[in-house]
Amino acid sequence: MKLTKRILLGCFIVSGTLAAGIGIYTHISRQQSQLTIMDFDQARDTQFILDIFKSNWYWLVSEYSKNFSPEYMLSHRASSKNPEHIGNLTIKVGYQGQEPVGFVAYYKKSFYEGFLLFLATKGEFRSKGYGYQLLKYHH
């Protein structure tokens, strides 16, 4: 009798844990499915991205990048100030409804190699999977 109770208790704990895991996964999936990823639009997205740089400069820009300018990067879609790099940068912005939550900037180094220059999300949207969605986006 005691063994049967233990087995039933064990089954109850496992099924409860599984149900909780499915519930958490469903909740996260719903949050993530609300993210829309769009091409960078200079008029719509510039201030949002500049604000992210302003509040996260230490984390985003190397101390050795003295001449980096996010304004230049955005207006020229360039990975650096080298004139050859003008237009080489792809920038995508993630939106939850009408609100921008983060952005990703990357460029192609060669036929088989790309380089992720920036990946950032607004503070209140971190730890919700939005950065991951921006990272895996590949259109």
N, C-alpha and C positions, 0 to 999 in steps of 0.2 A: 504494500500500500504506500509506504513512504517513497519507494522508487518511482511509482506512478505519479505521485504528486511532484516529485523533482523533475521528472520528464515533462509534465504539463507546465510547470513553472518555467522551465528552460525554453519550451516552445513559445510560451507567452512572451517572454523577454525577447527572444529572437524576432518574433513577428512584430512586436511593438517597436523594436529598433529598426526593423526593415520599413515599417510604415512611417516612422519618423524620418528616416532617410529619404524615402520617396516624397514625403511632404516638403522637406527642405529642398530637394532637387527641383520639384515642381515650382516652388516659390522662386528659386533662383532663375529657373528657366523663364518664368513669366517676366521677371525683372529684365533679364537680358533680351528677351524678344521685343521689348519696347524700344530698343536702340535702333535708330536709323542712321546709316553712315552715308554721308554725302560728300561730293567734291567740294573742296575749299572754294568759297565765294568771298572775294576780297571785301566787298561792301558789307556783307553779312557777318563774316567770321573774324576779321582782323582784330577788332577790339577784344573779343573773347580770348583769342590766342595770346595777344599782348598782355592781358591781365594774368593769364597762367604763367607767362614768363616773369612778370613782375613779382608775383607772389612765390615763385618757385625757382628763382634764378640760380640759387646755390646748387640745387639738385639737377638742373637742366643744362647748365653751361659750365664747361671746364674753366678753372682759374687761369688756364693758359690761353684761352680764347679771348684775348683782350679786344680784338676788333670785330667780334661777332655782333651782328645786329639783327634782331628778329624782324624789324621793320623791312630791312633789305631782303631777308630770306622770303618774307611773305609777298612783297611787291614784285620780286623778280623770280619767285619760285626757284630759288637757287640754293644749293647745298653749301656754297661758300661764296666769297666775293670775287673769286676767279671768274673773269668774263666767259670762259668756256662752260661754266656751270649754270649759266642763266637758263632757266626753263627745265633743268634736269630733275627738279624736286616734285614729288607727288605728295599732296597734302589732303587728308581726309578728316572730316569732322563728324563726331558722333553726337546725335541728338536724341534726347528722351522727350518726346512730344515736341514742343517748340523751344526747349531749353538745350543749349549746347553743353555736353558733359565732358568732352575730351577731344584730343586730336592725335593723329599720327602723321609723321613726315618721313619719307623714305625716297631713295633713288637707286637706279640701276648702275652698278659699277662695271659690269661686263654682261655678256649674254647669260651666264649662269650664276651671277652673283649680284645680290642687292645689299643695300646698307640702310639700316634703320637709324635715322638721325634723331628723331624725337618720338616719344610716346608719353602722353601726359593726360591726366584727368583732373577735373576740378575736385577740390578737397572733399566736398560732401557726397561725391559720387564714387569715391574710392572703395575698394573691397566689395564691389557689387558685380564684378566680372566685365565691366565695360572696357577696361584696358585690354583685357584678353580678346574681346571681340574686335577691337580696333587692330590689335596685333595680327589676328588671323585673317582679317579682311584682305582679299587679294584680287580685287577687280580693277 
